[in-house]
Amino acid sequence: MRAIRRGATAACVIGLGGSLLASPAAAREPATPWNDDATSRVEVLALLQTLNADLLSHPSATLTLERWCGAHHLAPEAKVIAERVRGEDKPLPEEARKQLAIGSDETVRYRRVQLACGEHVLSEADNWYVPSRLTDAMNQELDTTDTPFGKVVQPLHFHRQTLSAELLWSPLPQGWETGAPVPAAKGGRLDIPHHVLQHRAVLFDQGNRPFSLVVESYTADVLAFPPPAIGGR
């Protein structure tokens, strides 16, 4: 398993219709840097919103990332692998038992993975799930393999209810479309923080029973491909 990549934690939270709360810390340089100019900033924002819409319209983030990886040639093979992050445990978030419709004594397991396509970690996911609502075979696979959660539970014909979808960073300031000034081009690379997008969702089986709470933090590597050749670039 390749070494776990660590990046700076984004301190900026920009809701899909929200406001700027703080400034993000820049992460490591992306594999293919984007230029710090107005055109690139518009393109990056369009790409992030496209990915966000694609994730919101499909139940499996894993399969969505595989399509994204293939469409943007991020790896020779568009296959997403879940790399387990072991030795970490996070407490169940507040309100999670209510969201999962379980009592205080119900067992909940925690699984943290990095979803990677080739050399690119595209997402870091925290997952709290109810093992009693999965099959024995599913629990065994989750305990002993790195198979992505979405692929393991596909036989449940699950759907997801999104609790929140937030851009953690925006390349353009709020109000840019109505005349707010865009940062001046610096002539170098565009600094992109480690985490750019975050989703929180509950997964439901075909009987509409909730069985998993996921927090998916998408990284700058979703943009690790050459900028499009637009405007004679």
N, C-alpha and C positions, 0 to 999 in steps of 0.2 A: 504494500500500500504506500502510495507516495506520501511524503510528509504533509502534514496538515498545514494549510496556509493560514496565516494569521494576518489580519488587517486592522486598521484603525476602526474603531466603532463610530458609526455616523451619529452626529449629534443633531443633525438637521431632520426635522419631520415636516414634510409638506404634504398635507392631505390632498386628495384629488380635487378638493375645492377649498383647501384650508390655507393657512397663512404660515409664513416663515417664523420658526420658533428659535432657531439657533443656527450657527454656522458649522458645516461639517468639517471634519479633519480629512485631508487628502490621504489616500491609501497608496500602495505600491503602484508603479507605472504599469498601465495595461500593456498586454502583449503587443498590440498595435495602437500607438497613441493617436488620438484625434487632435487636430489643430485647435488652438485656442482662438477661434474667430467666430463671427456671428453665424456664418453658414453652418459650421460644424455644430454649434450649440442648438440651432433649430433642428438639424438632422438627428442629433442625439436625443433631444426631447421627443421627436416623432417616433423614434425607435423604442424608447422606454414606454411611451403610451401604447404603441402597437403591441409590445410584449405583454403589458399589463392587461389590455383588452383580451388578448389571446388566452392568458391564464384564467381570467374571469369567466370565459365562455366555455371552458373545458374542465371536467372533474379531476383529471390527473395532471398534476404539475410535471411529473416525470415525462409523460408522453409529449406534453407541450414543449418542454425543453429539448427533447429529442428532435422534434420538428424544427425548432429554432436553430439548433446546432446544425442540422442538415441544410437548411435553407441558407445559412450564413457561412457554411464550410469551416466550422470551428475545429473539426477533427476529420481524419480520413474516413472514419466510420461514425455515423450519427447514432451513437449508443450512449445512453446515460447510465453511469455506474454509481451506486450509493456506497460511499466510503464511510464506514462507521467511525464515529468519534467516541472512543471508549474511555471509561474512567471519569466521565462527567455525569452529573445528575442534577436536574433542576426541579425545584418543587413545583407542584401543580399550581398554575396561576389561579388567582382569586376568581371566583365565579365559575371555574372550570367544571366542578361537580354538577352545578346547576345546568351548565351548557351541555354536559354529557348525560344528564338525567340519571345520575347515580347517587347512591347513599354514601354516607361518610365511611362505611366499612368496605366499600367496593375496591378491589385491587386495581390500581392503575400503573401501567409500565411506561417508562420513558426511553426514548430512542432519539439520538442525535446523529444526523448524517450530513455529509457533504455530497451533493449531486454533481458529478463531474462528467464532462464530455471531452475525451482526449485529455489534454493537459490543463483544461480549464475547469475550475470549480465554479459552477454557475449559481448554485444555491446552497445555503446552509439551513437545515431544517430541524426544528425542535418538534417532537411528536409525543404526545401523551395519549395512550390508547387503552381501551378496556379489553383485556385478554378474554374475558368470559363471553364477549360478543363476537369473537373470531373462532375459527375452527382450530382444532389441535394442530393440524398440519400447518396452518398459517402461523400460529404461535411458534412452532418449532422452526420454521423458516426464518422468522424475524429474530429468533434468539441465536441462530447458528450461522446465518449468512448475511451478506451485505446487499441483498436484493432490495431495490427500492420498495418502500411501503406500498405505494400505489399499485405496483405490479403484483405484490403478494395478495392484496385484498381485492383484486379485480373480480374474482368470482362472486363477491357480494353485490356486484352491480351498483356500486355506491354512487352517491351524488354528494356535492359539497355545498354548504351554506357559508358564504363569505361574511365574516364579521367586520373586517376592515381591509382596505387596500390603500397603501400609502406610498407615494414617492418620498424616499428618504433624502433625495437630493434633486434639484432641478438645475439644468444648465442655463436657464433663463430666469430673470427676476419676475416676481409676481407683477402682473400688469404689463408685461412686455408687449402684448398684442394691442394695447391701447396707448402705447407711447412711452412706457417706462424705459429708461435708458438701458441698453444692453452693454455689458462690460466690454471695454475696448479690447481689441485684438492685441495679444501680447507677442505673437509670433512664435510661441513655443507650443508645448503640448497642453492639452486641456486636462486639468487636474480633476480626476473623478474619484470620489470616495469609494471605500471598499464595498459598502452596502448601498444600493441605489433604489431598491424597491422592497416592500415587505407586505406579505399577506398573512392574515389570521383567518382560519376557517375551521368549521366542524364538518366531519364526514359522517354521512348517514348511510345505512344499508338499505336494501330494497324494501324492507319493512318499516323504514323511516325511524330506525333506532340509531341515535348518535353513538359512535364508537371511537372517535379519534378527534383530538384537538391538535391542529398543526399551526406552527408559526414558521413561515418560509421567508428567509432573507436572501434576496437575489444580489449578486455581486457585480462589480464592474466588468468581469470577464464575459458577461452577456454581450458586451460591446467590443470584444477582442477580435475584430475583423477589420479589414481595410475600409476606410470611408468610401462611399459611392462616388463614382466619377460624374459629378453634376456641375454644370456651369463651366466646363472646360478645365476642371480641376485635374 
